[in-house]
Amino acid sequence: MQTVRTSKFLSLILRHKPEAVGIALSADGWADVGKLLAGMARQGHSLRFQDLVEVVETNDKRRYAFNEDRTKIRAVQGHSRPVELGYETVLPPERLFHGTVERFIASIRAEGLVPGRRQHVHLSRSRAIAEQVGQRRGRPVILTIDSRAMAEGGHPFYRADNGVWLTRHVPAAFIVEWQ
């Protein structure tokens, strides 16, 4: 089994295009495991249940979760389609970080951080993680967010099961450092 390839395909299905394997997500993002595996097999991505468990348990970013009896699976954040994950509003730490690249800075200065095709802006608790995220597209620029002031100003924050911090928009005024 190619774990990375499988994880990327799962990400496509569970975050963006469940119809690619002929399944639907529930309103809260869950997919039936049996239907998912059957749909993947129809698309030439045969996967045993135990292989799926391995992908979920070994994914370094903990992108996926099973329900208690492992009959359902979902991505824990990063959806480009409307999904209500049921996360409670949480008071964030004083500062959060976002990794990006230079070519997006002008637009971020004008509009702040926007979710693009996703439902939420993703923020990290550590500068190191934000740097890893930013490096995927080139030399990273790390933005420091005054998340506590944002929350106090009425901007809700959520924390995904994998520790990623989520919010709908980060106005440019709350970006306090650009490195």
N, C-alpha and C positions, 0 to 999 in steps of 0.2 A: 504494500500500500504506500502511496506517495502522500504523506501526511500534509505537507504544505499545499500541494495541489488540491487535495480534498478539502482542506480548510478554506481555501480561496473559493472553491465552488460552493461550499456551504454558506459562505459569506454572501455570495451573489444571490443564492436562493432565499436565505433567511432574512436578509436585509433589504434586498432590492427587487428580485424577480422570482417569486415562488412559482409563477406560471411557467417558468423555464422547465420545470419538471412536472407540471400538471397538478400542483397542489395550491392550496390557499392557506393564508395565515389567519388565525383568529384575530379579533380586535386588539387583543393584548400580545400579539406577536407569536403565539405558539403554533407549531406545526405537528401533526401526528407523525410519530417516528416511523411507523409501518408504511404510511403513504409516502413519506419522504424517501425512504430506502427504495421502495418500488419505483418511484418516479425517477430517482437517480439511475437506477438500473436500466430503465427504458431509454435513458440518454447516454448509456454506455459508461456510466460511473458506478459500477457495482461495488457495493460496500456492505460488509457484514455489520451486524449490530455492534459487535465487540470492537470493530474498527472505528465506528462512530463514537463509542465510549472513549476510546483512546484519543481521538481528535479533541473531544470536549475536555478531557482531563489533562491533556498535555499542551494545549494551546497556550503559548507564553503570554498572550494578552487576555486569556480567559474570556473570549468573545461569545461563547455559547453556554447555555445552561439547560439541564433537563429539569422536568418537574420531578416530584418525589418518587414516583414509580417508573420513571424513565420512559413513559409512553408519549411524552411530548418534549419538544426541543424548541429553543428560540435563541436568537441573537440578543445579547444583553444591552446593546446600544448600536448606533450607526445606521439606523433605518432611513431609507429615502422615501418610504411610503408611510402614510399615517398609521401609527401603532401606539397604543396607550399602554406603556409598560408598567404603570401603576407605582412608579417610584414616588416616595413622599418628598415634599420640599424639605431640604436640609440646609442648615446654616453652614456656609463654606468656611474654610480656613481664611485667614487674613489675605493671603496671596495665592493665586493659581497661575499656571503658565500655559502658554500655547506656542507650539513650534510651527513656523511657516518659512517661506523663502522670500527673498528680496522682491521678486516680481509682483507680489501681492500687497506690498507695503502701502503704495499710494492709495489703493482702493480701501484698505483697512483704515488708513488715516481718515478717509472721507466717510466711510460707512460703519466703521467698527468691524468686529468679527460677526459674520453672518453664517448661517448653517449651509449655505449653498443648496445642494440637492438633498441634504440630510435634514432631519427634524431638529437637531440641536447642534450647537457649537460644542466641541469637545475640548476640555481643559484638563491639565495634569497637575497633580499635587507636587511634583518635583520638576526642577529645571532639566534634569538629566533625561527624564522621559520625554519632555517637550522637545528636547534636542534630537532624540531618536526619531520622533515623529517628523520633525522638520527636515531631517537628513534624507528622507525618502524622496524628496524632490530637488535636492541640491544642497548648497551651503545654508544651514539653518539660521533663521533669525528668531530669537526667543523673546516673546512678549510676556511681560509680567502684568497680571490683572489684579486690580484692587477689588477682589471679590467680596470682601466683607462690606465695603462701601456700596457696591452694587446691590447686595442683598438688602442692606439697610435702606436703599433707595427703591425697593420694591421689585427687584429682578429675582425671580425664583431660581434656585439651584437644586439639582438632583444629583445623586451619586449612583451610578450604575453598579450592578453586582460585581463588576471587575475593578471598581475603584475610579473609573473615569468620571470626571465631573461634567455635568451637562447643564446648559442654559440655552435659552432661545436666541439671544443676541447679546453681544458685548459692545456697548457704545464706546466709541473711541476715547471718550473722556475718562473711562475707567482703565485704559491701558496706560500704566504709569512708567513703564520702562520698555525700551526697544533695543535689544542687543543682538 
